[in-house]
Amino acid sequence: MCGSAAVIDWAGEARVDSSLTSVVPPKLAPAHALLLWILFFLICLGLGYPTLNRYDPRTVNPDTEKYYSLVTQGPRAVEGHMRFRVLVPLLARPFYRIAQGRVGSWNPVFAGLLVANSLLTASTAFLLVRVACAQLGNYSLGLLGAALYLLNFATANLRLAGLIDSGEGFFLMAMVWTLFSGRVYLLPLWGVLGALSKESFVPFSIVFAGTWWLVSKRRDASHRKLALWIAVMAVAGLATVTLLQSAISGQVIWPWAFASAMNSRADYAANLLSSLLDRNFWYVFAWLLPLGLWRLHRLPPPWVWASATTVLLAFALNAYYGGQPGTVGRAMFSIAGPLLSLSVVVLVTAAPASGSRSRHDRAGAAAP
């Protein structure tokens, strides 16, 4: 999975960092990589198990009731903008139908949602390991970063508790892996699928990728190619949102009309302050944010700045919309959770691989 200790700088020149040869393991076989993903998937199923018969998530978070209806009845049975978040409920539906009448005391709808969310959350953790291998040069540190991500409050209590944020989180992490690996032709695919999972993915992805492009030091043909694919991704995401919302609503809904309808027309400053004081936000970031910020300078600047600007956008959109408690925390974890988890790893392990490489080298290391 990690491959060799090759480093690709922003000028595109490949070379070998000899300081990493002792910590980078041999490339994992596909069977080994599959085993790792299955392990993450089973961990996620265990973390989300309480939703099956120990409590009803609908009594804790009213949003889950709408996602419950999306699974069982489809988007036309749901009112409001949440009916447009179709990807995770559609992924959960076949598992719900399989579970119906076959799982005893388990709630079959939440069983379906748990499987769907576990698939996406496990895949996010798996991609985090792959990126960490390239950026920290150490497979064990990548595993620790994935463990911190999975053990965060947000994973068991939000990602795997009948909500749909796992989709947005996965496709944002897929963008990170894509941008590091140079497979930029995949960006439009993530733009479409991310838009199907949650409408906020569209502005998040545009700002994230645009900031990455601006911060990147390369100014060659590949840089222009990246700009082109980012533009295609933006168009694909906006088109997907427009077509999806129009098809479900039975009338044309343009993105700007949808954005205007989401305006709370309340005190934006009060909404922002409420987000910062929200205890649900601090359940997620009480340790992740202070510990994660400490070593961000040791991680690739494009990823750091892209995450920072997108987090600021999340706060701005939440102030504009006046989201329910926990909304901005879930969005910020989707955007920056993997990055902050790796930063905490660098802090608590005093990672020698990170320290032995310059910021320029780490920023250009390609993900496998």
Secondary structure, 3 states (H helix, E strand, C coil): CCCCCEEECCCCCEEECHHHCCCCCCCCCHHHHHHHHHHHHHHHHHHHCHHHHCCCHHHCCCHHHHHHHHHHCCHHHCCCHHHHCCHHHHHHHHHHHHHCCCCCCCCHHHHHHHHHHHHHHHHHHHHHHHHHHHHHCCHHHHHHHHHHHHHCHHHHHHHCCCCCHHHHHHHHHHHHHHHHHCCHHHHHHHHHHHHHHCCCHHHHHHHHHHHHHHHCCCCCHHHHHHHHHHHHHHHHHHHHHHHHHHHHHCCCCCHHHHHHHCCCCCCHHHHHHHHHHCHHHHHHHCCHHHHHHHCHHHCCHHHHHHHHHHHHHHHHHHHHHCCCCCHHHHHHHHHHHHHHHHHHHHHHHCCHHHHCCCHHHHHHCCCC
